[in-house]
């Protein structure tokens, strides 16, 4: 049984202007039986952020695996079984204020 860090945003968080979306990256998940998503929004962020995990085949965005809403100074952890072959990760900083929101996203993979 082994757990590895499969993906992470760069240390220090990714800053997203309010009202904008950003692709955070892609992660190859085909070799994992389960993955754990850990996401947090930094204190002082302008507003909520939606994290979208999208099942991706080749360059095609196939379907949403999950959509998670983070509030400033909050975190979410979720586990997914057999999530497909590749995931694309997006963050949408909701409008409603000025400034930006900062998030960290990590994905750990587990195999037996």
C-alpha positions in Angstrom: 0.0 0.0 0.0 1.5 3.3 -1.1 0.3 6.9 -1.1 2.0 9.5 -3.3 1.5 13.2 -4.0 0.1 13.2 -7.5 -0.6 16.9 -7.9 -0.3 20.2 -6.1 -0.6 23.8 -6.9 2.7 25.7 -6.4 3.6 26.4 -2.8 2.2 29.7 -1.5 -1.2 29.3 -3.1 -2.6 30.3 -6.5 -4.2 33.7 -6.6 -7.4 34.2 -8.8 -9.0 37.6 -9.4 -12.6 37.9 -8.3 -15.0 36.9 -11.1 -12.3 34.9 -13.0 -11.6 31.2 -13.7 -8.3 29.5 -13.9 -7.1 26.1 -14.9 -4.9 24.8 -12.1 -3.6 21.8 -13.9 -4.1 18.2 -14.9 -3.3 15.0 -13.1 -2.9 11.5 -14.4 -4.9 9.3 -12.1 -5.1 6.0 -14.0 -2.6 4.1 -11.8 -4.5 4.9 -8.5 -7.3 3.0 -6.9 -8.3 6.1 -4.9 -7.4 9.7 -4.8 -7.8 12.2 -1.9 -8.3 15.9 -2.7 -7.2 18.4 -0.2 -8.2 22.0 -1.0 -8.1 25.2 1.1 -8.8 28.8 0.6 -6.5 31.2 2.3 -7.6 33.7 5.0 -8.1 37.2 3.5 -9.5 35.9 0.2 -12.0 38.2 -1.5 -14.8 35.6 -1.6 -15.8 32.0 -2.3 -14.0 29.8 -4.8 -15.5 26.8 -6.7 -13.1 24.0 -7.4 -14.1 21.8 -10.4 -12.7 18.3 -10.9 -13.4 17.3 -14.5 -12.9 13.9 -16.0 -10.7 14.3 -19.1 -10.0 11.9 -21.9 -7.3 13.1 -24.3 -8.0 16.8 -24.7 -11.8 16.4 -24.1 -13.4 17.5 -20.9 -15.9 14.6 -20.5 -17.9 15.2 -17.2 -17.6 16.8 -13.8 -16.4 14.4 -11.1 -17.2 16.9 -8.4 -17.7 20.6 -7.8 -16.7 22.0 -4.4 -17.3 25.4 -2.9 -14.7 26.9 -0.6 -15.1 29.9 1.7 -12.2 32.1 2.8 -10.2 30.4 5.6 -11.9 27.0 5.0 -10.8 23.6 3.7 -12.3 20.5 2.1 -11.0 16.9 1.9 -12.7 14.3 -0.3 -11.9 10.7 -1.4 -12.8 9.3 -4.8 -12.6 5.7 -6.0 -11.4 4.9 -9.6 -11.7 8.4 -10.9 -10.9 7.7 -14.5 -7.6 8.3 -16.3 -7.0 12.0 -16.1 -8.5 14.9 -14.2 -8.4 18.6 -15.1 -8.7 21.0 -12.1 -10.2 24.4 -12.4 -10.9 27.2 -9.9 -13.6 29.8 -10.2 -13.3 32.9 -7.9 -16.9 34.1 -7.5 -17.6 37.8 -8.3 -19.1 40.1 -5.7 -16.1 42.0 -4.5 -12.7 43.3 -5.6 -9.4 41.7 -5.0 -8.5 38.0 -5.4 -8.9 34.6 -3.7 -6.0 32.3 -3.0 -6.3 28.5 -3.0 -4.1 25.5 -2.5 -5.1 22.1 -4.1 -3.3 18.8 -3.5 -4.2 15.4 -4.8 -2.8 12.2 -3.2 -3.0 8.9 -5.0 -3.3 5.5 -3.3 -2.6 2.0 -4.7 -2.4 -1.4 -3.1 
